[in-house]
């Protein structure tokens, strides 16, 4: 009986420790399950256990590890695509806000011209009074 651990067994033990660490941190509330870190650590852990299975094969365990890698990989891809869409959404909205600010600044110039032209508020037509008071965002 050989009591020394081979390198692939150490890699498998490291993968098991990563699995248990992820689960422990999730239970403590320090790690969120839908997050990128959780999925990436699960891919690493499953890969480490999978490396140990190459040298000491077990079909049931290999099926679980492959499934875990695929599911975690899908989770990472979904997170990255959500972040990509969220960034593009913010870019579009930022562009819209910049255009609106430019338009609003133009309205400020128009308002100041109207105020100078009609310095006495009682002589302003009602529409101009409203245009000066109302701000459009």
N, CA and C atoms as an extended XYZ file, in Angstrom:
411
Properties=species:S:1:pos:R:3:atomname:S:1:resname:S:1:resid:I:1 pbc="F F F"
N         0.840       -1.177        0.000 N   UNK     1
C         0.000        0.000        0.000 CA  UNK     1
C         0.885        1.240        0.000 C   UNK     1
N         0.598        2.134       -0.957 N   UNK     2
C         1.391        3.347       -1.126 CA  UNK     2
C         0.722        4.496       -0.382 C   UNK     2
N         1.418        5.092        0.611 N   UNK     3
C         0.842        6.161        1.421 CA  UNK     3
C         1.131        7.551        0.888 C   UNK     3
N         1.933        7.662       -0.147 N   UNK     4
C         2.246        8.992       -0.681 CA  UNK     4
C         1.172        9.400       -1.692 C   UNK     4
N         0.912       10.679       -1.714 N   UNK     5
C        -0.078       11.207       -2.651 CA  UNK     5
C         0.611       11.615       -3.951 C   UNK     5
N        -0.008       11.252       -5.057 N   UNK     6
C         0.497       11.663       -6.362 CA  UNK     6
C         0.056       13.104       -6.625 C   UNK     6
N         0.682       13.745       -7.604 N   UNK     7
C         0.375       15.144       -7.910 CA  UNK     7
C        -1.076       15.324       -8.342 C   UNK     7
N        -1.603       14.370       -9.121 N   UNK     8
C        -2.978       14.490       -9.594 CA  UNK     8
C        -3.971       14.335       -8.452 C   UNK     8
N        -3.622       13.554       -7.441 N   UNK     9
C        -4.486       13.452       -6.268 CA  UNK     9
C        -4.495       14.768       -5.488 C   UNK     9
N        -3.352       15.429       -5.403 N   UNK    10
C        -3.283       16.737       -4.741 CA  UNK    10
C        -4.116       17.777       -5.497 C   UNK    10
N        -4.073       17.704       -6.835 N   UNK    11
C        -4.896       18.621       -7.641 CA  UNK    11
C        -6.376       18.358       -7.379 C   UNK    11
N        -6.764       17.099       -7.296 N   UNK    12
C        -8.158       16.743       -6.989 CA  UNK    12
C        -8.568       17.215       -5.603 C   UNK    12
N        -7.668       17.088       -4.637 N   UNK    13
C        -7.961       17.565       -3.279 CA  UNK    13
C        -8.100       19.089       -3.283 C   UNK    13
N        -7.253       19.770       -4.044 N   UNK    14
C        -7.361       21.232       -4.155 CA  UNK    14
C        -8.713       21.620       -4.754 C   UNK    14
N        -9.166       20.887       -5.771 N   UNK    15
C       -10.484       21.147       -6.367 CA  UNK    15
C       -11.605       20.945       -5.367 C   UNK    15
N       -11.490       19.900       -4.552 N   UNK    16
C       -12.493       19.647       -3.523 CA  UNK    16
C       -12.506       20.777       -2.493 C   UNK    16
N       -11.313       21.248       -2.131 N   UNK    17
C       -11.234       22.375       -1.182 CA  UNK    17
C       -11.858       23.634       -1.776 C   UNK    17
N       -11.676       23.862       -3.070 N   UNK    18
C       -12.296       25.029       -3.719 CA  UNK    18
C       -13.816       24.897       -3.703 C   UNK    18
N       -14.322       23.685       -4.010 N   UNK    19
C       -15.771       23.448       -3.936 CA  UNK    19
C       -16.305       23.778       -2.541 C   UNK    19
N       -15.647       23.204       -1.535 N   UNK    20
C       -16.116       23.394       -0.163 CA  UNK    20
C       -15.981       24.851        0.272 C   UNK    20
N       -14.899       25.513       -0.146 N   UNK    21
C       -14.708       26.924        0.192 CA  UNK    21
C       -15.802       27.789       -0.428 C   UNK    21
N       -16.145       27.525       -1.687 N   UNK    22
C       -17.234       28.268       -2.350 CA  UNK    22
C       -18.547       28.074       -1.614 C   UNK    22
N       -18.828       26.846       -1.254 N   UNK    23
C       -20.079       26.551       -0.571 CA  UNK    23
C       -20.117       27.225        0.796 C   UNK    23
N       -18.990       27.170        1.508 N   UNK    24
C       -18.916       27.792        2.827 CA  UNK    24
C       -19.099       29.309        2.731 C   UNK    24
N       -18.410       29.946        1.778 N   UNK    25
C       -18.544       31.401        1.611 CA  UNK    25
C       -19.955       31.793        1.169 C   UNK    25
N       -20.592       30.935        0.391 N   UNK    26
C       -21.976       31.191       -0.022 CA  UNK    26
C       -22.905       31.135        1.187 C   UNK    26
N       -22.694       30.158        2.052 N   UNK    27
C       -23.536       30.037        3.238 CA  UNK    27
C       -23.334       31.196        4.208 C   UNK    27
N       -22.111       31.743        4.246 N   UNK    28
C       -21.844       32.900        5.104 CA  UNK    28
C       -22.347       34.202        4.492 C   UNK    28
N       -22.721       34.169        3.217 N   UNK    29
C       -23.189       35.367        2.532 CA  UNK    29
C       -22.055       36.220        1.988 C   UNK    29
N       -20.850       35.676        1.949 N   UNK    30
C       -19.689       36.424        1.447 CA  UNK    30
C       -19.523       36.288       -0.061 C   UNK    30
N       -20.188       35.317       -0.653 N   UNK    31
C       -20.060       35.043       -2.084 CA  UNK    31
C       -21.460       34.821       -2.639 C   UNK    31
N       -21.801       35.546       -3.700 N   UNK    32
C       -23.140       35.386       -4.285 CA  UNK    32
C       -23.089       34.326       -5.382 C   UNK    32
N       -24.090       33.481       -5.398 N   UNK    33
C       -24.107       32.384       -6.370 CA  UNK    33
C       -24.289       32.837       -7.805 C   UNK    33
N       -25.067       33.892       -8.110 N   UNK    34
C       -25.150       34.263       -9.521 CA  UNK    34
C       -23.966       35.102       -9.991 C   UNK    34
N       -22.953       35.240       -9.175 N   UNK    35
C       -21.826       36.092       -9.541 CA  UNK    35
C       -20.792       35.384      -10.399 C   UNK    35
N       -19.932       36.187      -10.995 N   UNK    36
C       -18.874       35.673      -11.856 CA  UNK    36
C       -17.866       34.850      -11.061 C   UNK    36
N       -17.506       35.310       -9.871 N   UNK    37
C       -16.496       34.635       -9.060 CA  UNK    37
C       -16.932       33.228       -8.705 C   UNK    37
N       -18.172       33.070       -8.319 N   UNK    38
C       -18.693       31.751       -7.949 CA  UNK    38
C       -18.603       30.778       -9.132 C   UNK    38
N       -19.045       31.227      -10.290 N   UNK    39
C       -19.012       30.355      -11.471 CA  UNK    39
C       -17.583       30.032      -11.888 C   UNK    39
N       -16.694       31.022      -11.842 N   UNK    40
C       -15.297       30.786      -12.226 CA  UNK    40
C       -14.627       29.809      -11.261 C   UNK    40
N       -14.883       29.973       -9.973 N   UNK    41
C       -14.303       29.036       -9.000 CA  UNK    41
C       -14.854       27.626       -9.181 C   UNK    41
N       -16.118       27.501       -9.552 N   UNK    42
C       -16.677       26.174       -9.810 CA  UNK    42
C       -16.053       25.528      -11.043 C   UNK    42
N       -15.758       26.317      -12.063 N   UNK    43
C       -15.077       25.773      -13.244 CA  UNK    43
C       -13.686       25.283      -12.861 C   UNK    43
N       -12.975       26.075      -12.070 N   UNK    44
C       -11.618       25.691      -11.641 CA  UNK    44
C       -11.672       24.427      -10.790 C   UNK    44
N       -12.594       24.378       -9.836 N   UNK    45
C       -12.709       23.213       -8.955 CA  UNK    45
C       -13.054       21.955       -9.743 C   UNK    45
N       -14.025       22.061      -10.646 N   UNK    46
C       -14.413       20.891      -11.447 CA  UNK    46
C       -13.275       20.440      -12.350 C   UNK    46
N       -12.511       21.382      -12.870 N   UNK    47
C       -11.365       21.023      -13.707 CA  UNK    47
C       -10.296       20.298      -12.891 C   UNK    47
N       -10.050       20.779      -11.680 N   UNK    48
C        -9.054       20.128      -10.814 CA  UNK    48
C        -9.469       18.700      -10.479 C   UNK    48
N       -10.726       18.513      -10.111 N   UNK    49
C       -11.212       17.163       -9.816 CA  UNK    49
C       -11.183       16.320      -11.089 C   UNK    49
N       -11.489       16.940      -12.237 N   UNK    50
C       -11.430       16.219      -13.510 CA  UNK    50
C       -10.035       15.748      -13.854 C   UNK    50
N        -9.017       16.548      -13.535 N   UNK    51
C        -7.629       16.135      -13.770 CA  UNK    51
C        -7.319       14.887      -12.952 C   UNK    51
N        -7.768       14.847      -11.708 N   UNK    52
C        -7.509       13.653      -10.887 CA  UNK    52
C        -8.266       12.442      -11.428 C   UNK    52
N        -9.402       12.685      -12.079 N   UNK    53
C       -10.179       11.573      -12.633 CA  UNK    53
C        -9.536       10.977      -13.886 C   UNK    53
N        -8.681       11.742      -14.547 N   UNK    54
C        -7.996       11.201      -15.718 CA  UNK    54
C        -7.118       10.014      -15.318 C   UNK    54
N        -6.481       10.114      -14.147 N   UNK    55
C        -5.562        9.075      -13.698 CA  UNK    55
C        -6.246        7.996      -12.879 C   UNK    55
N        -7.331        8.314      -12.222 N   UNK    56
C        -8.081        7.338      -11.432 CA  UNK    56
C        -9.549        7.509      -11.795 C   UNK    56
N        -9.975        6.883      -12.903 N   UNK    57
C       -11.257        7.172      -13.526 CA  UNK    57
C       -12.420        6.583      -12.760 C   UNK    57
N       -13.500        7.381      -12.681 N   UNK    58
C       -14.779        6.970      -12.119 CA  UNK    58
C       -15.839        7.638      -12.994 C   UNK    58
N       -16.645        6.867      -13.698 N   UNK    59
C       -17.585        7.412      -14.672 CA  UNK    59
C       -18.600        8.369      -14.043 C   UNK    59
N       -19.180        8.003      -12.925 N   UNK    60
C       -20.198        8.851      -12.296 CA  UNK    60
C       -19.590       10.197      -11.896 C   UNK    60
N       -18.434       10.172      -11.308 N   UNK    61
C       -17.784       11.415      -10.896 CA  UNK    61
C       -17.372       12.251      -12.108 C   UNK    61
N       -16.913       11.591      -13.162 N   UNK    62
C       -16.526       12.305      -14.383 CA  UNK    62
C       -17.741       12.992      -15.007 C   UNK    62
N       -18.888       12.325      -15.005 N   UNK    63
C       -20.108       12.924      -15.558 CA  UNK    63
C       -20.516       14.162      -14.755 C   UNK    63
N       -20.407       14.075      -13.443 N   UNK    64
C       -20.756       15.222      -12.605 CA  UNK    64
C       -19.811       16.387      -12.876 C   UNK    64
N       -18.524       16.118      -12.984 N   UNK    65
C       -17.546       17.196      -13.190 CA  UNK    65
C       -17.734       17.865      -14.553 C   UNK    65
N       -17.967       17.071      -15.587 N   UNK    66
C       -18.196       17.633      -16.928 CA  UNK    66
C       -19.470       18.480      -16.923 C   UNK    66
N       -20.526       17.971      -16.291 N   UNK    67
C       -21.776       18.734      -16.200 CA  UNK    67
C       -21.554       20.033      -15.439 C   UNK    67
N       -20.804       19.963      -14.358 N   UNK    68
C       -20.542       21.156      -13.545 CA  UNK    68
C       -19.769       22.202      -14.347 C   UNK    68
N       -18.794       21.752      -15.130 N   UNK    69
C       -18.022       22.679      -15.969 CA  UNK    69
C       -18.922       23.336      -17.009 C   UNK    69
N       -19.767       22.553      -17.665 N   UNK    70
C       -20.651       23.089      -18.709 CA  UNK    70
C       -21.635       24.094      -18.112 C   UNK    70
N       -22.269       23.726      -16.992 N   UNK    71
C       -23.256       24.613      -16.374 CA  UNK    71
C       -22.599       25.908      -15.906 C   UNK    71
N       -21.433       25.807      -15.291 N   UNK    72
C       -20.736       27.015      -14.821 CA  UNK    72
C       -20.276       27.870      -15.990 C   UNK    72
N       -19.834       27.235      -17.070 N   UNK    73
C       -19.413       27.979      -18.249 CA  UNK    73
C       -20.592       28.749      -18.855 C   UNK    73
N       -21.768       28.102      -18.902 N   UNK    74
C       -22.968       28.787      -19.396 CA  UNK    74
C       -23.280       29.989      -18.503 C   UNK    74
N       -23.141       29.822      -17.185 N   UNK    75
C       -23.373       30.928      -16.263 CA  UNK    75
C       -22.423       32.092      -16.500 C   UNK    75
N       -21.140       31.791      -16.746 N   UNK    76
C       -20.156       32.848      -17.012 CA  UNK    76
C       -20.499       33.576      -18.312 C   UNK    76
N       -20.847       32.824      -19.344 N   UNK    77
C       -21.195       33.440      -20.630 CA  UNK    77
C       -22.425       34.342      -20.482 C   UNK    77
N       -23.430       33.884      -19.741 N   UNK    78
C       -24.630       34.707      -19.526 CA  UNK    78
C       -24.297       35.979      -18.750 C   UNK    78
N       -23.461       35.860      -17.729 N   UNK    79
C       -23.066       37.047      -16.970 CA  UNK    79
C       -22.313       38.046      -17.837 C   UNK    79
N       -21.400       37.536      -18.660 N   UNK    80
C       -20.636       38.428      -19.533 CA  UNK    80
C       -21.534       39.092      -20.568 C   UNK    80
N       -22.499       38.344      -21.108 N   UNK    81
C       -23.393       38.953      -22.101 CA  UNK    81
C       -24.314       39.986      -21.441 C   UNK    81
N       -24.760       39.724      -20.198 N   UNK    82
C       -25.578       40.720      -19.494 CA  UNK    82
C       -24.782       41.988      -19.240 C   UNK    82
N       -23.520       41.833      -18.830 N   UNK    83
C       -22.671       43.007      -18.599 CA  UNK    83
C       -22.447       43.771      -19.892 C   UNK    83
N       -22.257       43.045      -20.998 N   UNK    84
C       -22.053       43.685      -22.295 CA  UNK    84
C       -23.283       44.489      -22.689 C   UNK    84
N       -24.475       43.883      -22.543 N   UNK    85
C       -25.704       44.583      -22.896 CA  UNK    85
C       -25.952       45.763      -21.963 C   UNK    85
N       -25.633       45.586      -20.677 N   UNK    86
C       -25.823       46.673      -19.713 CA  UNK    86
C       -24.908       47.848      -20.052 C   UNK    86
N       -23.656       47.564      -20.437 N   UNK    87
C       -22.736       48.641      -20.805 CA  UNK    87
C       -23.224       49.370      -22.048 C   UNK    87
N       -23.686       48.619      -23.047 N   UNK    88
C       -24.210       49.267      -24.256 CA  UNK    88
C       -25.451       50.088      -23.950 C   UNK    88
N       -26.303       49.580      -23.049 N   UNK    89
C       -27.496       50.319      -22.662 CA  UNK    89
C       -27.104       51.640      -22.010 C   UNK    89
N       -26.107       51.598      -21.109 N   UNK    90
C       -25.665       52.826      -20.453 CA  UNK    90
C       -25.017       53.784      -21.448 C   UNK    90
N       -24.286       53.248      -22.410 N   UNK    91
C       -23.682       54.125      -23.424 CA  UNK    91
C       -24.759       54.837      -24.222 C   UNK    91
N       -25.799       54.097      -24.627 N   UNK    92
C       -26.891       54.718      -25.387 CA  UNK    92
C       -27.577       55.783      -24.551 C   UNK    92
N       -27.866       55.454      -23.280 N   UNK    93
C       -28.532       56.433      -22.424 CA  UNK    93
C       -27.644       57.628      -22.143 C   UNK    93
N       -26.335       57.393      -21.992 N   UNK    94
C       -25.417       58.504      -21.770 CA  UNK    94
C       -25.423       59.430      -22.983 C   UNK    94
N       -25.439       58.839      -24.179 N   UNK    95
C       -25.506       59.646      -25.397 CA  UNK    95
C       -26.809       60.453      -25.422 C   UNK    95
N       -27.928       59.806      -25.075 N   UNK    96
C       -29.209       60.511      -25.047 CA  UNK    96
C       -29.170       61.659      -24.042 C   UNK    96
N       -28.575       61.388      -22.852 N   UNK    97
C       -28.490       62.440      -21.838 CA  UNK    97
C       -27.626       63.595      -22.306 C   UNK    97
N       -26.521       63.289      -22.997 N   UNK    98
C       -25.661       64.360      -23.503 CA  UNK    98
C       -26.392       65.200      -24.538 C   UNK    98
N       -27.150       64.551      -25.418 N   UNK    99
C       -27.929       65.279      -26.417 CA  UNK    99
C       -28.966       66.141      -25.712 C   UNK    99
N       -29.629       65.562      -24.693 N   UNK   100
C       -30.633       66.334      -23.962 CA  UNK   100
C       -29.990       67.514      -23.246 C   UNK   100
N       -28.792       67.318      -22.685 N   UNK   101
C       -28.109       68.431      -22.015 CA  UNK   101
C       -27.782       69.531      -23.012 C   UNK   101
N       -27.312       69.125      -24.190 N   UNK   102
C       -27.006       70.136      -25.208 CA  UNK   102
C       -28.258       70.912      -25.572 C   UNK   102
N       -29.358       70.172      -25.765 N   UNK   103
C       -30.614       70.839      -26.091 CA  UNK   103
C       -31.063       71.735      -24.948 C   UNK   103
N       -30.904       71.259      -23.725 N   UNK   104
C       -31.311       72.049      -22.570 CA  UNK   104
C       -30.457       73.300      -22.454 C   UNK   104
N       -29.176       73.185      -22.712 N   UNK   105
C       -28.312       74.359      -22.663 CA  UNK   105
C       -28.720       75.352      -23.740 C   UNK   105
N       -29.106       74.855      -24.906 N   UNK   106
C       -29.610       75.737      -25.948 CA  UNK   106
C       -30.871       76.451      -25.516 C   UNK   106
N       -31.742       75.732      -24.797 N   UNK   107
C       -32.958       76.373      -24.283 CA  UNK   107
C       -32.613       77.447      -23.267 C   UNK   107
N       -31.576       77.198      -22.463 N   UNK   108
C       -31.164       78.234      -21.500 CA  UNK   108
C       -30.763       79.510      -22.218 C   UNK   108
N       -30.039       79.379      -23.323 N   UNK   109
C       -29.647       80.566      -24.090 CA  UNK   109
C       -30.886       81.272      -24.609 C   UNK   109
N       -31.846       80.475      -25.131 N   UNK   110
C       -33.079       81.073      -25.628 CA  UNK   110
C       -33.830       81.767      -24.509 C   UNK   110
N       -33.885       81.159      -23.332 N   UNK   111
C       -34.591       81.770      -22.206 CA  UNK   111
C       -33.946       83.093      -21.812 C   UNK   111
N       -32.598       83.086      -21.749 N   UNK   112
C       -31.940       84.336      -21.336 CA  UNK   112
C       -32.182       85.434      -22.364 C   UNK   112
N       -32.231       85.093      -23.654 N   UNK   113
C       -32.532       86.100      -24.678 CA  UNK   113
C       -33.945       86.637      -24.510 C   UNK   113
N       -34.886       85.703      -24.223 N   UNK   114
C       -36.269       86.135      -24.022 CA  UNK   114
C       -36.394       87.027      -22.796 C   UNK   114
N       -35.655       86.693      -21.745 N   UNK   115
C       -35.717       87.509      -20.534 CA  UNK   115
C       -35.198       88.913      -20.799 C   UNK   115
N       -34.125       88.993      -21.595 N   UNK   116
C       -33.575       90.317      -21.899 CA  UNK   116
C       -34.543       91.124      -22.769 C   UNK   116
N       -35.165       90.417      -23.742 N   UNK   117
C       -36.068       91.122      -24.641 CA  UNK   117
C       -37.290       91.625      -23.896 C   UNK   117
N       -37.857       90.776      -23.054 N   UNK   118
C       -39.034       91.146      -22.284 CA  UNK   118
C       -38.619       91.251      -20.820 C   UNK   118
N       -37.947       92.287      -20.462 N   UNK   119
C       -37.447       92.413      -19.101 CA  UNK   119
C       -38.576       92.610      -18.097 C   UNK   119
N       -39.628       93.231      -18.507 N   UNK   120
C       -40.777       93.408      -17.624 CA  UNK   120
C       -41.701       92.215      -17.823 C   UNK   120
N       -41.933       91.443      -16.744 N   UNK   121
C       -42.694       90.211      -16.854 CA  UNK   121
C       -44.131       90.439      -17.317 C   UNK   121
N       -44.691       91.576      -17.003 N   UNK   122
C       -46.090       91.821      -17.376 CA  UNK   122
C       -46.258       92.026      -18.878 C   UNK   122
N       -45.195       92.395      -19.590 N   UNK   123
C       -45.314       92.616      -21.031 CA  UNK   123
C       -45.077       91.340      -21.837 C   UNK   123
N       -44.651       90.279      -21.196 N   UNK   124
C       -44.411       89.039      -21.932 CA  UNK   124
C       -45.724       88.375      -22.303 C   UNK   124
N       -45.797       87.819      -23.494 N   UNK   125
C       -46.963       86.998      -23.826 CA  UNK   125
C       -46.957       85.732      -22.950 C   UNK   125
N       -48.132       85.177      -22.713 N   UNK   126
C       -48.262       84.023      -21.819 CA  UNK   126
C       -47.377       82.858      -22.269 C   UNK   126
N       -47.332       82.565      -23.570 N   UNK   127
C       -46.538       81.442      -24.071 CA  UNK   127
C       -45.060       81.621      -23.742 C   UNK   127
N       -44.577       82.849      -23.860 N   UNK   128
C       -43.173       83.101      -23.550 CA  UNK   128
C       -42.904       82.971      -22.058 C   UNK   128
N       -43.823       83.398      -21.225 N   UNK   129
C       -43.648       83.244      -19.782 CA  UNK   129
C       -43.556       81.763      -19.422 C   UNK   129
N       -44.426       80.981      -20.029 N   UNK   130
C       -44.425       79.544      -19.766 CA  UNK   130
C       -43.142       78.898      -20.274 C   UNK   130
N       -42.685       79.292      -21.472 N   UNK   131
C       -41.463       78.717      -22.036 CA  UNK   131
C       -40.254       79.042      -21.172 C   UNK   131
N       -40.251       80.179      -20.558 N   UNK   132
C       -39.125       80.563      -19.721 CA  UNK   132
C       -39.157       79.783      -18.397 C   UNK   132
N       -40.331       79.571      -17.835 N   UNK   133
C       -40.449       78.901      -16.546 CA  UNK   133
C       -40.289       77.382      -16.652 C   UNK   133
N       -40.840       76.762      -17.684 N   UNK   134
C       -40.857       75.300      -17.804 CA  UNK   134
C       -39.493       74.822      -18.256 C   UNK   134
N       -38.996       73.805      -17.545 N   UNK   135
C       -37.727       73.198      -17.941 CA  UNK   135
C       -38.022       71.810      -18.499 C   UNK   135
N       -37.448       71.516      -19.628 N   UNK   136
C       -37.633       70.217      -20.255 CA  UNK   136
C       -36.360       69.422      -20.078 C   UNK   136
N       -36.477       68.237      -19.506 N   UNK   137
C       -35.288       67.407      -19.310 CA  UNK   137
C       -35.295       66.260      -20.271 C   UNK   137
